[in-house]
Structures are given as structure tokens and as C-alpha cells.
């Protein structure tokens, strides 16, 4: 049963590759039939679990409620999308985001739930580091707007350089990953080589300091919650 459940969960998640917009598009009828088959298997697994579980225990388990709600939402969305498609009305499959619920909430996915729970418990404790990083990013973006916004600089494509604050925030956010380095600084560097100091300072503070700190906080807190979880399992 575990193998069958995992297979259909994987099949259900892999439908995103074949549904529009798709990497390898298949006809809507094929993907919809496969999804209905997966949902029937999930419903059958849930029914089987209900028969071997006390009724009050089954209905108090939020995992079972989540699976039932996910099945109903998926079927409703599939029916609405199919009707709109018949009338050539453009729409999207919003229920795709609920598909990971099946992976997390079935009884066979105990280890995945533990990892997910550890991640969920870790998130509040890394919020402060994330807010500090965002504050640094916003401040550097504001400095970039003041430094370069009035220089009438242009990118290699002839577009205005660092004129819009939100675009600056995005460009510097990408620079944290060094994906657009050194292209993002070349218009300023061509104007004056001293402007390179701004980007060097930004990379040192945000890439080398904040990202390392962020990674350390995530790792330490995740490890702490994982130890606590396994300690509780051993006590049980």
C-alpha cells in the first residue's frame, strides 16, 4: 500500500510537467483522467484508513481533513477548468498548489512530515536575520538610487540605469547571488571606477556576511528542532 500510495503521489505531482503551460504538453483529457485516477486512489486510501481507525480518532486528525479538502478542491477546480475550456475561456489550474498536501499528510509520509515540521518551527527564529538582510538590501538600494539615479546612466541595452527604486531592489537582490555580476555595476564603473567600491561593499555585507549568518541560523535551529523531535520519539 505504501508503494502504491507513493507512486500515485509522484504521478500526481508530475502532472505539472504535462499540463499547460507544460514542458511536454499532453491533451487535457489525458492529464485530467490521470488526475482523477490519482484522486480516486487517494480517496480509497483514506477510506481504507478510516475503516481501521476509530471514528472519533479519524475525524480529529487534521491530516485526514486536509486530504479530504485537497481532493474536493482538486475535483472542483478540474470541473471548472474543463467547463471553461469547452467554452474557450482562458483560465488557470489554481489547485496545483494543494498537490503537495498529499505528499505531506498521508500516514506513509511520517518522515517528510517531521522534516516539514522542523522547517516550520525554524522559520520564526530566522525571521529576525531575514528582516536585517532586507533592511540592508533596502538601504543599499536607496543609496544606489541617490548615487546613480541622477547621473543619466544607461545599461548596455540603452535602458535607464538605476532610476526606479523597486527595480534597483530586484537588481541588488540578484547581485546577492552574484548571478548578474559584474554586469549590474558596469554602467556605473564606466562612469567612474570609484563606484565599484559601492558594489564591493554591498557584496561583502550581504553576500559574505548576511548569507553566511542566515545559513548558520537556519542550520543550527533546524538541527535543534530535529534533535528535540527525535528525543520526543525516543521517549514515546
C-alpha positions in Angstrom: 0.0 0.0 0.0 2.9 2.4 0.8 4.5 1.8 -2.6 1.2 2.3 -4.4 0.5 5.5 -2.5 3.9 6.9 -3.2 3.6 6.0 -6.9 0.3 7.9 -7.3 1.6 10.9 -5.3 4.6 11.1 -7.6 2.3 10.7 -10.6 0.0 13.5 -9.4 2.9 15.9 -8.8 4.5 15.1 -12.1 1.3 16.2 -14.0 2.7 19.8 -13.7 5.2 18.8 -16.4 2.5 17.8 -18.8 -0.3 20.3 -18.1 -0.5 23.7 -19.8 1.8 25.6 -19.6 3.9 22.4 -20.0 7.4 21.2 -20.8 5.9 18.2 -22.6 2.3 19.1 -23.2 -0.3 16.3 -23.3 -4.0 16.6 -24.2 -6.2 17.9 -21.4 -8.3 14.7 -21.5 -5.2 12.6 -20.7 -4.0 14.7 -17.8 -7.5 15.1 -16.4 -8.1 11.3 -16.4 -4.8 10.6 -14.8 -5.5 13.2 -12.1 -9.0 11.7 -11.4 -7.4 8.3 -11.1 -4.9 9.6 -8.6 -7.6 11.3 -6.6 -9.7 8.1 -6.6 -6.6 6.2 -5.3 -6.2 8.9 -2.5 -9.8 8.7 -1.6 -9.6 4.9 -1.5 -6.6 5.0 0.7 -8.3 7.5 3.0 -11.4 5.2 3.2 -9.3 2.2 4.0 -7.6 4.2 6.8 -11.0 5.2 8.1 -12.2 1.6 8.4 -9.2 0.6 10.6 -9.4 3.7 12.8 -11.8 4.7 15.4 -14.3 7.3 14.1 -13.6 9.9 16.7 -9.8 9.5 16.2 -10.1 9.7 12.4 -12.1 12.9 12.4 -9.9 14.6 15.0 -6.8 14.0 12.8 -6.2 17.2 10.8 -4.1 15.2 8.3 -7.2 13.4 7.1 -9.2 16.6 6.9 -6.5 18.2 4.8 -6.5 15.3 2.4 -10.3 15.4 2.0 -10.3 19.1 1.4 -7.5 18.8 -1.1 -9.4 16.1 -3.0 -12.6 18.2 -3.1 -10.7 21.4 -4.2 -8.8 19.4 -6.9 -12.0 17.9 -8.3 -13.9 21.3 -8.2 -11.0 23.1 -9.9 -10.8 20.3 -12.6 -14.5 20.5 -13.3 -14.5 24.3 -13.5 -11.4 24.3 -15.7 -12.9 21.7 -18.0 -16.2 23.6 -18.4 -14.3 26.9 -19.2 -12.1 25.1 -21.7 -15.2 23.9 -23.5 -16.4 27.5 -23.9 -12.8 28.6 -24.9 -12.4 30.7 -21.8 -8.8 31.1 -20.6 -8.2 30.1 -17.0 -5.5 28.5 -14.8 -5.4 25.4 -12.6 -5.2 27.1 -9.1 -5.5 23.7 -7.3 -1.9 22.7 -8.3 -0.6 24.4 -5.1 -2.6 21.9 -3.0 -1.0 18.8 -4.5 2.0 18.7 -2.1 -0.6 18.2 0.7 -1.0 14.6 -0.4 2.8 14.1 -0.1 2.8 15.5 3.5 -0.4 14.3 5.1 -0.6 10.6 4.3 0.3 8.2 7.1 3.2 6.8 4.9 4.9 10.2 4.9 5.8 10.4 8.5 9.5 11.3 7.8 8.5 14.0 5.4 6.1 15.5 8.0 8.9 15.5 10.6 11.2 17.4 8.3 8.4 19.8 7.3 7.5 20.4 11.0 11.2 21.2 11.7 11.3 23.7 8.9 8.0 25.2 10.1 9.4 25.6 13.6 12.6 27.1 12.3 11.0 29.8 10.3 10.0 32.1 13.2 13.5 32.0 14.6 15.2 33.1 11.3 12.8 36.0 10.8 15.0 38.5 12.6 18.0 37.7 10.4 15.9 37.9 7.3 14.5 41.3 8.3 18.0 42.6 8.9 19.0 41.3 5.5 16.0 43.0 3.9 16.8 46.3 5.8 20.3 46.2 4.4 19.1 45.5 0.9 16.6 48.3 1.0 19.2 50.8 2.4 21.8 49.9 -0.2 19.1 50.3 -2.9 18.2 53.7 -1.6 21.9 54.7 -1.6 22.2 53.3 -5.2 19.2 55.5 -6.2 20.8 58.6 -4.8 24.2 57.8 -6.3 23.2 56.8 -9.8 19.7 57.9 -10.3 20.6 61.5 -11.3 23.7 60.5 -13.5 21.5 59.7 -16.5 23.4 56.5 -17.0 22.2 53.7 -19.3 22.6 50.0 -19.4 24.2 48.1 -22.4 20.6 47.8 -23.8 20.1 51.5 -23.7 17.7 51.4 -20.7 17.8 53.9 -17.8 20.2 52.7 -15.1 19.0 52.6 -11.5 16.2 55.0 -12.0 13.4 53.0 -10.4 13.7 52.0 -6.7 11.9 48.7 -7.0 14.0 47.7 -10.0 17.1 48.6 -8.0 16.0 46.4 -5.1 15.5 43.5 -7.5 18.8 44.0 -9.3 20.7 44.1 -6.0 18.8 41.1 -4.7 20.0 39.2 -7.8 23.5 40.5 -7.1 23.4 38.8 -3.7 23.6 35.5 -5.7 26.3 37.2 -7.9 24.2 36.0 -10.9 24.4 39.4 -12.6 27.9 40.3 -11.5 29.7 42.3 -12.8 27.1 43.3 -15.5 25.0 45.2 -13.0 27.8 47.6 -12.0 29.4 48.2 -15.4 27.4 51.3 -16.3 28.5 52.9 -13.0 32.0 51.6 -13.3 32.3 53.0 -16.8 31.3 56.4 -15.5 33.7 56.3 -12.6 35.8 53.4 -11.4 35.3 54.6 -7.8 31.7 53.5 -7.9 33.0 49.9 -7.8 33.5 50.4 -4.1 29.8 50.6 -3.6 29.2 47.2 -5.1 32.2 45.7 -3.4 30.8 46.9 0.0 27.3 45.5 -0.9 28.7 42.1 -1.8 30.8 41.9 1.4 27.9 42.9 3.7 25.1 41.0 2.1 26.6 38.0 0.3 29.5 37.1 2.6 28.2 38.3 5.9 24.4 38.1 5.9 24.1 35.0 3.7 26.6 33.1 5.9 24.8 34.3 9.0 21.5 33.3 7.5 22.7 29.8 6.7 24.2 29.3 10.1 21.0 30.4 11.9 18.9 28.1 9.6 21.2 25.1 10.1 21.5 25.5 13.9 17.8 26.0 14.5 16.8 23.1 12.2 19.3 20.8 13.9 18.0 21.9 17.3 14.3 21.2 16.4 15.3 17.9 14.8 17.0 16.7 18.0 14.1 17.7 20.1 11.7 15.8 17.8 13.8 12.6 17.8 14.2 13.0 21.6 10.4 13.0 21.9 10.1 9.9 19.7 12.6 8.0 21.9 10.7 9.0 25.0 7.5 7.7 23.4 
